[in-house]
Amino acid sequence: MHAFRLKFGIGTKTLIALSLVFWLPVSALALLLTHFFGAVLEDEVASRANVHFKGAVTIFEKRTEMLEKMLSQYAHRPEVKTAMAGVNSGELQNLLLEFGKRNPHVALLAAVDSNQKVLGRRNGQSGDTMTLGNVLSNALMSGEPHSANELVSVDLLVREDAELTNAIKEPAIVRYAIAPVHNGEEVIGALVAGILLSGDSWLGNTIYSRFGVEFALFAGNPREAFQLHATTSMPRNIWAWGQVMPTELKEKIELGKPFRSELNIAGIRITAAFEPISDSHNRIIGAIGIGTPLMDAGSAVTNLIAKAIGITSVIGLVVALVSVFFVRHDITYPLGVLNKAMHRFGGGELDTRVNLETGDQLEDLGEMFNKMADGICRRERRFKKHNEVSKLFMSTMDMDHLLDQTLRIVVAVTDSQLGVLYLWNKENRVFEPRAQYGTTTDLETFKEGEGYVGRAAKDAATLVLKFTEDTEILGVNVGFLTAVPEEVAHIPLIYQDQVLGVLVLGSLRAFSQDEWQLFDYLADQISLALDNALMHQKIHELSIKDSLTGLHNRRSLNSRLEQEWARSVRHNTPISILLADIDDFKSINDNYGHEFGDEVLCRVAEIFSENARKEDVVARYGGEEIVVLLAETNGQEARRTADRICGQAREIRYPGMDRQATLSIGVASFPECLFDDFEELILAADQAMYQAKTSGKNRVEVFAVSSNTPGKDSDQFG
């Protein structure tokens, strides 16, 4: 009995064997690759969308937080409290106009009393009652700042500014911030500020420039269609103004649940991430989210695998002509290695690599796998580095700490060995080194366009220099010697077309392509953080400085004086107070006008600042009175300082004024005279200043008392 045999030629049998031995595992591998890499890439897209959504929400909330802080600080101003307590609508209008100029993004601004009656708007309208859901009443009842999203009618917008309704359909959505105004323990009213989100493209454009995703804000009355109120202003935006919220998205949002899935918008597949937004009644009034076109991961992977299979097929056919066994052994084994490697890689073993030395396309496939794995690892490391930088920027607003820690992290994430952060000094118009790493060289300042730092800032472009013998580059301190970096990058830090500084990074090797791409991201992140820190610093200075003279205000003085007094008492070190008053200052105001009087006051303040040490505190105490806190200064030294200031003020001539602006200065020192607290020290200086006034003015008097108590009959002056 003969065994059954196919009556084909050897070549045909080889092809049949190739189909069984080669094509079946290759086909299985193709399906595996398609499934695995498609899932990996789609998961990566979804993960990125989630991260970008969190960043978008952070930007959305950050703007409200900044508005709440500034509005609360404004509500604590004495003139606001006075105007509101006196129901002075005109003064309130002026104060609201001033706040609006500093915050142009605020569309609605009003002052209300404790009964929610409008006392003033920027356009002068008042008298109506403002409700705003529960947020205003809750703020007035609790005495604490509140914020909320609210749907408002067109009538409310018209009361503020009729132009706000030009391109807005009813209802509009507004992000409100409420800051109660206190008179002692009593809440006498509140300041109300609102950011009009409907038609606002700033938020969408900012999010797009930061993350490359398209922002969308849907809003509307409950149980009605939600329409698109805000998005980016790009010409090819996937969202359209007035667009109705997709049904599958609306079903989730109405239940108060977040949405993380794909959407089909006008035939475009996108990955979307949305969360519901509620008003002060906890009613869902819309949703905020982002969307980005979805890459067809399955198609991309299929094409890649098809090319690889085509190349491998040629090799398989050639090998099959020699031996089916050789074909089976030479193809199946390498594919098995690749298959196991991909399974380990997909299971989280990201350090998995293959080493195929077959000398054919399978080796190329192994190298492609290694390159792909390296690329995914690089993206993951870069993503972690981005997170480290972002966490730092959100963790601190202290400028010096921010600069130092930022530079250290940036040097680490870019694998640099040298770093310098220059900040632009507007007053001196130079770039100053504020933080440095890896070098102990005394760094100089640069003007705009001067040196590589100035050139990078002027051209608003990153400047990377390779070292040559003629290149002037800082050395890197590596401990036992100073090495010269191979490349130095000068990266301008620009926010909203304003140059904030320049970041200088040096490396002992050439920067990689990934690091080049990282420069732009770091520059954007650092610029935004610097702008926030500078704004925070400016707000802090406004809270402790007098707006006219630039000196410390009374609250700041009392805080420092309390600290220095405790230190002086604890360590038995001297402390002195100078209390000065401009002689006949009322006469100057009456005869030459208050503006001239302000100029005189500012010039006198400059004299005090010029004669003060870095550790001294010069403050405007009230009206034309100026106080100087001299730490670790005895009475004799304080007297010399007072005489010097008094003499310099006496020598100044003011154009248009036929008299001098002289000073009467009182000096009091501890422990030369004993006082129970720093308030008695100030009282003693005030008595000495009064003695200087009654003794003829234009002079210095030092408080001295045998009973060591200010205000007793035994007061003596010298």
QUIQUI-V726988 format. One line per field, one symbol per residue. psi: psi as a letter, one per 40 degrees, with the letter a starting at -180 (. if undefined). burial: I if it has 16 or more other ideal C-beta (glycine too) atoms within 10 Angstrom, else O. A space follows every 50 residues. Layout:
psi->???
burial->???
This chain:
psi->hhihihgiiddddddddddddddddddddddddddddddddddddddddd dddddddddddddddddddddddddehddddddddefgdddddddddddd ddgeehdhhihiaeeehhdiideeiidihhcfbeddddddddeiiiiihi hiidddddddhdededfhiiiihhhihhhihigbehheaihhhhhhdheh edddddddddefihihhiiiiieihhihdiaifidfidihhehhhidddd ddddefiihgaiihhfehhihihiiiiiaeefhheaihaiihhhhgdddd ddddddddddddddddddddddhdddddddddddddddddddddddeege ehiighgeeadddddddddddddddddddddddddddddddddeeiehdd dddddddddddddefiehhhhhihhddefihhheiiheieihiiihiheh adddddddefihhhhihidehhiiihheceihihidihhhhihhhfehhd ahhhhiieiiiiddddddddddddddddddddddddddddddeeihddee iiidddddddddddddddddefiihihhhihhhfdddddddeiddddddd ddddddddddeiideihhihdhbehhhhhhifhidddddddddddddddd ehhhhehfiigiihhhhhihedhhididdddddddddddddddeeeifih hhhhhdefhieieehii.
burial->OOOOOOOOOOOOOIIOIIOOIIOOIIOOIIOIIIOIIIOIIIOIIIOIIO IIIOIIIOOIOOIIOIIIIIIIOIIOOOOIIOIIOOIIIOIIIOIIOOII OOIOOIIIIIIIIOOIOIIIIIOOOIOOOIOIIIIIIOIIOOOOIIIIII IIOOOIIOIIIOOIIOOIOOIIIIIIIIIIIOOOOOIIIIIIIIIIIIII IOIIOIIIOIIOIIIIIIIIOOOOOIIIIIIIOOOOIIIOIOIOIIOOII OIIOOOOOIIOOIOIOOOOIIIIIIIIOIIOOOIIIIIIIIIOIOOIOOO IIOOIOOIIOOIIOIIOOIIOOOIOOIIOIIIOIIOIIIOIIOOIIOOOO OIOIOIOIOIIIOOIIOOIIOOIOOOOOOOOIOOIIOOIIOIIOOOIOIO OIIIIIIOIIIOIIOIIIIIIIIIOOOOOIIOIIIIIIIOOOIOIIOOOO IIIIIIIOOOOIIIIOOOOOOOIIIIIOOOOOOOIOIIIIIIIIIOOOII IIIIIIIIOOIOOOIOOIIOOIIOIIIIIIIIIIOIOOOOOOOOIIOOIO IIIOOIIOOIIOOIIOOIOOOOOIIIIIIIIIIIIOOIIOOIOOOIIOII IOOIIOIIOOIIOOOIIIIIIOOIIIIIIIIIIIIOOIIOIIOOIIOIIO OOOOOOOOOOIIIIIIIIIIOIIOIOOIOIIIIIIIIIIIIIIOOOOIII IIIIIOOIIIOOOOIOIO
